[in-house]
Amino acid sequence: MAKRLLTQKGAHFDEVNLDKHPELRHEIMTQTKRRTVPQIFIGKQHIGGFDDLYTLEINNKLDALLSPV
């Protein structure tokens, strides 16, 4: 669902499959304090999971984060 929303927004994103990069799993878990996927970052800002991303969308805050500075 996160990929679908970001695609609808025309946002470019890189997907990192933690099953294929297990060395990153520990790094992401340490950084985010979360064990679930997806963990979404916009730039260096940790957004959270899809629910957090969608909350930004329904509160009309996602477009501003996706816009280049």
DSSP file (Angstrom, degrees, kcal/mol; ACC not computed):
  #  RESIDUE AA STRUCTURE BP1 BP2  ACC     N-H-->O    O-->H-N    N-H-->O    O-->H-N    TCO  KAPPA ALPHA  PHI   PSI    X-CA   Y-CA   Z-CA
    1    1 A M     >        0   0    0      0, 0.0     4,-2.5     0, 0.0     5,-0.2   0.000 360.0 360.0 360.0 -35.1    0.0    0.0    0.0
    2    2 A A  H  >  +     0   0    0      2,-0.2     4,-2.7     1,-0.2     5,-0.2   0.932 360.0  48.7 -64.5 -44.5    2.9    2.4    0.7
    3    3 A K  H  > S+     0   0    0      1,-0.2     4,-2.4     2,-0.2    -1,-0.2   0.906 111.2  51.1 -61.7 -40.3    4.4    1.8   -2.7
    4    4 A R  H  > S+     0   0    0      2,-0.2     4,-2.5     1,-0.2    -2,-0.2   0.932 111.5  46.5 -63.0 -46.2    0.9    2.4   -4.3
    5    5 A L  H  X S+     0   0    0     -4,-2.5     4,-1.7     2,-0.2    -2,-0.2   0.933 114.2  47.3 -62.9 -46.0    0.4    5.7   -2.5
    6    6 A L  H  <>S+     0   0    0     -4,-2.7     5,-2.6     1,-0.2     4,-0.3   0.882 112.1  50.5 -65.0 -37.0    3.9    6.9   -3.3
    7    7 A T  H ><5S+     0   0    0     -4,-2.4     3,-1.5    -5,-0.2    -1,-0.2   0.920 108.2  52.3 -65.1 -43.3    3.5    5.9   -6.9
    8    8 A Q  H 3<5S+     0   0    0     -4,-2.5    -1,-0.2     1,-0.3    -2,-0.2   0.838 108.5  52.1 -60.1 -32.5    0.2    7.8   -7.1
    9    9 A K  T 3<5S-     0   0    0     -4,-1.7    -1,-0.3    -5,-0.2    -2,-0.2   0.540 115.0-119.5 -80.0  -7.1    2.0   10.8   -5.7
   10   10 A G  T < 5 +     0   0    0     -3,-1.5     2,-0.3    -4,-0.3    -3,-0.2   0.719  60.2 155.0  75.2  20.7    4.6   10.6   -8.4
   11   11 A A      < -     0   0    0     -5,-2.6     2,-0.4    -6,-0.2    -1,-0.2  -0.609  42.2-132.1 -85.1 140.0    7.3   10.1   -5.8
   12   12 A H        +     0   0    0     -2,-0.3     2,-0.3    -3,-0.1    -1,-0.0  -0.728  35.0 173.9 -83.4 137.4   10.5    8.3   -6.6
   13   13 A F        -     0   0    0     -2,-0.4     2,-0.5    29,-0.0    29,-0.0  -0.994  29.3-138.3-145.4 153.7   11.4    5.7   -4.0
   14   14 A D        -     0   0    0     -2,-0.3     2,-0.5     2,-0.0    -2,-0.0  -0.951  19.0-149.9-109.8 127.3   14.0    3.0   -3.5
   15   15 A E        -     0   0    0     -2,-0.5     2,-0.6     2,-0.0    -2,-0.0  -0.856   6.9-163.1 -99.2 129.2   12.8   -0.3   -2.0
   16   16 A V        -     0   0    0     -2,-0.5     2,-0.8     8,-0.0     3,-0.1  -0.953   9.9-148.9-114.0 115.3   15.2   -2.2    0.1
   17   17 A N    >>  -     0   0    0     -2,-0.6     4,-1.0     1,-0.2     3,-0.9  -0.740   4.5-161.7 -84.4 109.6   14.2   -5.9    0.7
   18   18 A L  T 34 S+     0   0    0     -2,-0.8     7,-0.3     1,-0.3    -1,-0.2   0.705  87.9  64.3 -69.8 -18.2   15.6   -6.7    4.1
   19   19 A D  T 34 S+     0   0    0      1,-0.2    -1,-0.3     2,-0.1    -2,-0.0   0.844 108.8  40.7 -68.5 -32.2   15.3  -10.4    3.3
   20   20 A K  T <4 S+     0   0    0     -3,-0.9    -2,-0.2     1,-0.2    -1,-0.2   0.621 124.3  39.2 -88.1 -14.2   17.9   -9.9    0.6
   21   21 A H    >X  +     0   0    0     -4,-1.0     3,-2.0     1,-0.1     4,-0.7  -0.537  65.6 163.4-132.1  65.5   20.0   -7.5    2.8
   22   22 A P  H >> S+     0   0    0      0, 0.0     4,-0.8     0, 0.0     3,-0.5   0.752  70.8  68.3 -61.1 -23.4   19.8   -9.1    6.3
   23   23 A E  H 3> S+     0   0    0      1,-0.2     4,-0.7     2,-0.2    -5,-0.1   0.775  99.4  51.5 -66.1 -23.7   22.8   -7.0    7.4
   24   24 A L  H <> S+     0   0    0     -3,-2.0     4,-2.9     2,-0.2     5,-0.3   0.712  91.4  76.5 -83.6 -21.1   20.5   -3.9    7.1
   25   25 A R  H <X S+     0   0    0     -4,-0.7     4,-2.6    -3,-0.5     5,-0.2   0.936  98.0  43.9 -56.6 -49.8   17.7   -5.4    9.2
   26   26 A H  H  X S+     0   0    0     -4,-0.8     4,-2.5     1,-0.2    -1,-0.2   0.904 113.4  52.0 -62.8 -41.3   19.6   -4.8   12.5
   27   27 A E  H  X S+     0   0    0     -4,-0.7     4,-2.3     2,-0.2    -2,-0.2   0.927 112.3  44.8 -61.2 -45.8   20.6   -1.3   11.4
   28   28 A I  H  X S+     0   0    0     -4,-2.9     4,-2.9     2,-0.2     6,-0.4   0.917 113.2  50.5 -65.5 -43.5   17.0   -0.4   10.6
   29   29 A M  H  X S+     0   0    0     -4,-2.6     4,-2.0    -5,-0.3     5,-0.3   0.894 112.6  47.1 -62.8 -39.3   15.7   -1.9   13.8
   30   30 A T  H  < S+     0   0    0     -4,-2.5    -1,-0.2    -5,-0.2    -2,-0.2   0.912 115.9  44.7 -66.3 -42.7   18.2    0.0   15.9
   31   31 A Q  H  < S+     0   0    0     -4,-2.3    -2,-0.2    -5,-0.2    -1,-0.2   0.894 126.0  28.8 -69.5 -41.4   17.6    3.3   14.1
   32   32 A T  H  < S-     0   0    0     -4,-2.9    -2,-0.2     2,-0.2    -3,-0.2   0.653  90.1-135.1 -98.0 -17.1   13.8    3.1   14.1
   33   33 A K  S  < S+     0   0    0     -4,-2.0     2,-0.3    -5,-0.3    -3,-0.1   0.753  71.6 112.2  63.2  25.2   13.1    1.0   17.3
   34   34 A R        -     0   0    0     -6,-0.4    -1,-0.3    -5,-0.3    -2,-0.2  -0.940  54.1-163.8-129.1 151.1   10.6   -0.9   15.2
   35   35 A R        +     0   0    0     -2,-0.3     2,-0.2    -3,-0.1    -6,-0.1   0.499  63.1  89.4-109.1  -8.3   10.6   -4.5   13.9
   36   36 A T  S    S-     0   0    0      2,-0.1    -2,-0.1    -7,-0.1     0, 0.0  -0.481  71.5 -97.4 -93.3 161.0    7.9   -4.3   11.2
   37   37 A V  S    S+     0   0    0     -2,-0.2     2,-0.1     1,-0.1    12,-0.1  -0.941  87.4  48.2-122.7 150.3    8.1   -3.5    7.6
   38   38 A P        -     0   0    0      0, 0.0     2,-0.5     0, 0.0    12,-0.2   0.503  59.3-178.7 -80.3 156.7    7.8   -1.3    5.7
   39   39 A Q        -     0   0    0     -2,-0.1     2,-0.4    10,-0.1    10,-0.2  -0.993  19.3-152.4-115.3 119.8    9.8    1.4    7.5
   40   40 A I  E     -A   48   0A   0      8,-3.7     7,-3.4    -2,-0.5     8,-1.3  -0.778  15.6-175.9-105.1 132.9    9.5    4.5    5.4
   41   41 A F  E     -A   46   0A   0     -2,-0.4     2,-0.6     5,-0.3     5,-0.2  -0.973  13.5-159.7-121.7 139.0   12.1    7.3    5.2
   42   42 A I  E >  S-A   45   0A   0      3,-2.6     3,-1.9    -2,-0.4     2,-0.3  -0.963  78.4 -40.6-115.5 110.8   11.7   10.5    3.2
   43   43 A G  T 3  S-     0   0    0     -2,-0.6    23,-0.0     1,-0.3    22,-0.0  -0.594 124.4 -31.3  64.8-129.6   15.2   11.8    2.8
   44   44 A K  T 3  S+     0   0    0     -2,-0.3     2,-0.5    -3,-0.1    -1,-0.3   0.433 115.8 107.7 -96.1  -1.2   16.8   11.1    6.2
   45   45 A Q  E <   -A   42   0A   0     -3,-1.9    -3,-2.6     1,-0.0     2,-0.5  -0.669  67.6-136.3 -84.0 124.2   13.5   11.6    8.1
   46   46 A H  E     +A   41   0A   0     -2,-0.5    -5,-0.3    -5,-0.2    -2,-0.1  -0.686  23.6 178.4 -79.0 122.4   12.0    8.4    9.4
   47   47 A I  E     -     0   0A   0     -7,-3.4     2,-0.4    -2,-0.5    -6,-0.2   0.840  33.1-132.6 -90.8 -40.8    8.2    8.5    8.8
   48   48 A G  E     -A   40   0A   0     -8,-1.3    -8,-3.7     4,-0.1    -1,-0.3  -0.939  45.3 -28.8 121.3-146.8    7.3    5.1   10.2
   49   49 A G  S  > S-     0   0    0     -2,-0.4     4,-2.1   -10,-0.2     3,-0.2  -0.154  77.8 -76.5 -94.0-167.6    5.1    2.5    8.6
   50   50 A F  H  > S+     0   0    0      1,-0.2     4,-3.2   -12,-0.2     5,-0.3   0.900 128.3  57.2 -61.5 -41.4    2.3    2.7    6.1
   51   51 A D  H  > S+     0   0    0      1,-0.2     4,-2.0     2,-0.2    -1,-0.2   0.896 109.0  46.9 -57.4 -39.6   -0.2    3.9    8.8
   52   52 A D  H  > S+     0   0    0      2,-0.2     4,-1.8    -3,-0.2    -1,-0.2   0.905 112.7  49.3 -67.7 -41.5    2.1    6.8    9.6
   53   53 A L  H  X S+     0   0    0     -4,-2.1     4,-1.8     1,-0.2    -2,-0.2   0.923 112.1  48.2 -61.9 -45.0    2.5    7.6    5.9
   54   54 A Y  H  X S+     0   0    0     -4,-3.2     4,-2.8     1,-0.2     5,-0.2   0.859 106.1  57.4 -67.2 -35.2   -1.2    7.5    5.3
   55   55 A T  H  X S+     0   0    0     -4,-2.0     4,-1.5    -5,-0.3    -1,-0.2   0.910 106.0  50.5 -60.6 -41.5   -1.8    9.8    8.4
   56   56 A L  H  <>S+     0   0    0     -4,-1.8     5,-3.2     1,-0.2     6,-1.0   0.912 110.8  50.5 -60.5 -41.1    0.4   12.4    6.7
   57   57 A E  H ><5S+     0   0    0     -4,-1.8     3,-1.7     4,-0.2    -2,-0.2   0.939 110.7  45.9 -63.7 -48.7   -1.6   12.0    3.5
   58   58 A I  H 3<5S+     0   0    0     -4,-2.8    -1,-0.2     1,-0.3    -2,-0.2   0.746 112.4  52.5 -71.2 -19.9   -5.0   12.5    5.2
   59   59 A N  T 3<5S-     0   0    0     -4,-1.5    -1,-0.3    -5,-0.2    -2,-0.2   0.246 115.0-118.0 -94.8  12.8   -3.7   15.4    7.1
   60   60 A N  T < 5S+     0   0    0     -3,-1.7    -3,-0.2     1,-0.1     4,-0.1   0.837  86.0 110.6  56.9  37.6   -2.4   17.0    3.9
   61   61 A K     >< +     0   0    0     -5,-3.2     4,-1.2    -6,-0.2    -4,-0.2   0.521  52.8  77.1-114.1 -11.3    1.2   17.0    5.1
   62   62 A L  H  > S+     0   0    0     -6,-1.0     4,-2.0     1,-0.2     3,-0.3   0.916  87.6  57.1 -70.3 -43.2    2.7   14.3    2.8
   63   63 A D  H  > S+     0   0    0      1,-0.2     4,-1.4     2,-0.2    -1,-0.2   0.884 104.8  52.9 -57.2 -39.8    3.0   16.5   -0.4
   64   64 A A  H  4 S+     0   0    0      1,-0.2    -1,-0.2     2,-0.2    -2,-0.2   0.882 109.8  48.4 -64.3 -37.4    5.1   19.0    1.5
   65   65 A L  H  < S+     0   0    0     -4,-1.2    -1,-0.2    -3,-0.3    -2,-0.2   0.829 112.9  48.1 -71.4 -30.5    7.5   16.3    2.6
   66   66 A L  H  < S+     0   0    0     -4,-2.0    -1,-0.2     2,-0.1    -2,-0.2   0.679  90.9  97.7 -82.9 -17.4    7.7   14.9   -0.9
   67   67 A S  S  < S-     0   0    0     -4,-1.4     2,-0.1    -5,-0.2   -56,-0.0  -0.502  83.0-111.8 -73.2 136.4    8.3   18.2   -2.6
   68   68 A P              0   0    0      0, 0.0    -1,-0.1     0, 0.0    -2,-0.1  -0.381 360.0 360.0 -65.1 146.9   12.0   19.1   -3.3
   69   69 A V              0   0    0     -4,-0.1    -2,-0.1    -2,-0.1    -3,-0.0   0.462 360.0 360.0 -77.9 360.0   13.4   21.9   -1.2
